[in-house]
Amino acid sequence: MTQGESNSKFRMLVSALLIGLLLLAGCEGSQAASRQQVNRQSKPRRLNVVASIYPLGFMLKEVLGKAATVTNLTPSGTEAHEAELSTKAVNAIDTADLVVYIGGGFQPALEAAIKKAPKPQLKLDALNLLDGSALLAQGKKADPHFWLDPIQYGAVADKIIAALGEFPLKLSQPELDFRRNAFKTKMDALIAVYRSGLSNCGHKDIFTTHSAFGYLAQSFGLNQVAIGGGGDHAEVTPRQLATVIDLAKSRAATTIFYEDTESEKMAATVAREAGGLNTQELHSIESPDESAGPSQDYFALMEENLVKLAAGLGCHAP
């Protein structure tokens, strides 16, 4: 069986399992969670919400629907670390009811603009919503890439969604509960598929050019080996490169992963020097094309990442 055929077979298994879990979860009754109303506005209205990157905006669009205008400040196809802060973006921050972002120096200019924005808007730093024991370091800063791990992303989403009780939404409580539970059902299904897909792997090391998969590795019993070491987009020294090449050889790695927002060049170099390994692109999911619809949304891209990871790590669906 060729690698392409193997990937196709695994993809079909992942899709079938995901659909089955969604149907099963959809049959279960849901309980309406209570929420505390804090009247920031005396009258329900459409909220203005700003998200620093796509994954944060996506969860809010899924739950709020037409009850909010959600603005994503990182344009499609842009590396989040390099996103420039326009006058339009600053105005969006200043007039927002809710701003959700990733702090810790991930997007410094954006973070500074958010801190200067007028009150009484609600500002949520997603890194502060992570369980302290789960928070990872990346060089001298906190690792911001929690959204590439469905477990941590789901946990942060729960807390952000709970904070919506701060606003008198133009959305009935039953409808909000329905949309929130629908999102949680899809998250639970995605987590279950990842647990199944990464539970029986021949290799445990994710060799990657960008240290963005630490949370994923931590949650699913894997080990991230980043070519650049612990820093995010740090300059790679010849010694670091040689160390990773030797490690890839000694651990019999088959694949070097890189992200869709970066060049394949470094991954190809390591793959070649380590003995002709494969290279595989993974979705960073920082700034996908939102106009593509469900075929390229968070869930679809995470499913594609799982298929590629499983192939590169020699995983077999149970």
N, C-alpha and C positions, 0 to 999 in steps of 0.2 A: 504494500500500500504506500503511495507517495505521501509526502508531507501535506500537499494540498488536499488529498482525499481524507487524510487523518483530521486535518483542521475542519473540513466540511462535515465529517461525521460527528466530531465533538461539538461543532456549532449547532447541529440539529438536536443533539442530546441536551445541550444547554437550553435551547429554545423550548423544547418539549417539557423539560423540568420546570422552567420558569412559568410557562402557561399553566401547567398542572397546579403549581403552588398558588398562582393567582386565583384560579378557579376555586381551589379548596378554601383559600382565605376569604373569598368573596361570599362563600356560603355561610360563613360564621357571622353571628350577630355581633353588633358593635355597641359599646356603651358610650354614652355621651359624657365627655369629661367636663367637669365644672371649670369655669374660668372667672377670674376676678376682673370686673370692668372698672377701668379708671377713665373717667370722662375727659379726655384731652379735647374733645369737641362735644358740644351738647347734642349735636345732631349727626347721625350716621352719614358718611359720605365716602366717595371713592378716595382711597389713600394714595399718596405719592410715596413710592418706595424706591430707594436707591440701593443697589448691590454692587460691590466692588468688582466681583468677577461672576462669570456665568453660573457655576454651581449654586451660589447663594441666591441669585435671582431666579434660577429654575425652580428651586423648592418653593419659593414664595409665589411664583406664578401658578404652580400646580395647586397650591392650597387656596390662594385668594381669588384666582380667576379674574373675572371682570370687576371684582370689588376693589382692585388696585391697579395703578399704572406702575409697572416695575421697570426701572431704568438700569441697565447694566453698563458700568463705566469702563469696562475693558472691551474694546471693539473686537469683532470676530477676526480670527487669524492673528491677533496680536499676542506677543509674549507678555504675560501679566506683569513681569518685573520691569518691562520696558514701556508700558503703557504711559502715554503722556496725558497730563491733566489739562483739558481744554477749559475755556471760559464757560462753555455750555455745561461741562461736567460740574464745575464749581457752583454754577447757578442751580443745577439739579440737587446738589448736596444741601445748599442753603435753604431750599424750599421744600425739602422732603419731610414727611412725617416720621419715616423710619429709615435709618441707614444701617445696613448690615455689611460688614467689611472684615478683612483679615489684617490684624495689626502686626506688631513685632517687627516692623521694618520691611514687610513684604512688598508694599507699594508706598514708599515714604512720602511722596508728594501728595498722594491721595489721602493718606492717613493724617497728614498735617492739615489738609483742607477740612477734613471731617471734624477734627478736634476744635477747629476755629469756628465751625458752623454754629449759628444761633440756636438757642433752646426755645421751646421745650421739646424739640424732636427727640426721639428715642434712638440711641446709637448702640449697636451691639457689635462687639469684637468677637468674631467666631472662635478665635483661639482661647479666649477667656471662658468659653462654654465647654471646652474639652475637659474631660475628667483629668485632674492633675496628674494622676498616675499614668495616663495614656500619652501625655504631651511629650513629644520627642524634640531633641535638640538637632540643629543643623548648623554646624560650625559654632559660632557664638550666639546664634539666634534660635528661636523656636522654629521647628519645621512647620511650614504652613500648609503642606499638601494633604491634609486629612481627608479631602473629598475623594481621593483615589482609593480610599478604604471605605467600603459601604457601611461597615460597622460604626466607624467614627463619624462618618457623614450623617448617618441616620440619627445618631445620638445628638449631634449638634442641631440637626433639623428639628428634632423634638423640642429642644429648648427655644429655638427661634420661633417656632410655631406657637408655643405656649405663651410667648411674649406678646402675641397679637391681641391677647386679652386686654392690653393697655389701651386699645382703641375701640370706639363704638363703630364697628364695621357695618358697611352696607351689605351685609350678608347675614341671613338668619342663622341662629345657633344650630338648628338641624343641618343646614346646608354646609356650614363651616365644619361641623363634626363629620359629615359625609366626605367632604373633600380631604380633610385631614386623615381620616381613616383609610381612604383610597390610596393616598400617598404612602402611608405607613405600610399598607398591605404590599405595595410594589417594592418598598424598601426591604421588607422582611423576606420577600421572595428572592430578591437579588442577593441578599446575604446568604440565604440557604443555597442558592446556586453556586456562589463562590465557595462556600464550605464544602460542597460536594465536588466541585470541579478541581479544587486545589488540595484535596485530602489524600490523594494517592499519586504522588509525584516522584519521579526518579531522581530529580535534582531539587535542592532546596535553596540554591543561590540565584537571586535575580541580579545578573550583571547588567548594569545600566550606566549610561553616560550622564544621567542627571539623578541626583539623590532625592527622588520624589516618591519613592515607594516604600518608605520606612514604616508608615502606619499600616499599609497593606501587609507587609512582611510580618510585622508584629502581631497582627490579628489572626493570621492564617499559618503561623508556624514556619515562616520562610526567613531568609536572610538576604538583606540588600547589600550588594557590593557595588558601590558607586565609584566610577573611574576618577571623579574629582574629589574623592574622599568625602568628608562630612559637610563641606561648604556647598552652598547653592550657586551653581554657575561660576564656581571659582576656577581660576586658571589652573590647568593641569600641568604638572611638571613632568619631565622625562622619567624621573624616578617613580612617580605615582603610576604613570602609564606602564612602566616595566613591571611594577609590583602586581598590577591587575592582570596583565598578560600572563605572568607566571602563575597567579592564582587560578585563572581560567583554565590553564593547562593542567594544573595539579588536581583540580576538582572536576575535570572532564566536562566542563561546560559545553553546551551545544549552541547557545544563542547569546548574542549581545543585544540588549534592548536600547532603543533611543526614542525620544518623543517627537511627535509631529510638529512641534514648534521649533525644532532644532535640526541642524544638518546631520546626515548619516555619517559624515566623514570620520569622526573619532571612533564611532562604533565599528566602522568598516576597518579601520586601522587595527584595532584590538582584535577583531575577528580574524583578520588575515595573519597577524603575528602570532596568534594563539593556535594556529593550525588550520585555518580555513573554516572557521565557524560561521554560523548563520547570523544575520542581523535581522531584527524585527522592530518595526515601528509600533509604538503604543500611543494612545490618545492621552494628551495632557488634560483635556477637558477644561482648560482654562478659558478658552474663547472659541468654541466651535461655531459653525454657521447656523445661527438660530433660525434662519429662513428655511432650512432643510426639513424642519418639522420633526415628528416622532422618530423618523428613521435615523436621525443624527442627534437625538436628545441624550440626556445624561444616562438613562437606563440602557439605551441602545449602544452607546459608546463604551460603557462599562462592560456590557456583555461581549463586545468585540475584544476588549482588553483581556477578558478572561480566556477567551478562545486562544488568543495569541500567547498569553502566559502559559496556559496549559500545554500548548504545543512545544514551546521553548523549554519548559521544565520537564517534559516527558510525563505529563500527568494523564491518568486514565480514569474516565468516569466510572463510578461503581455500578 
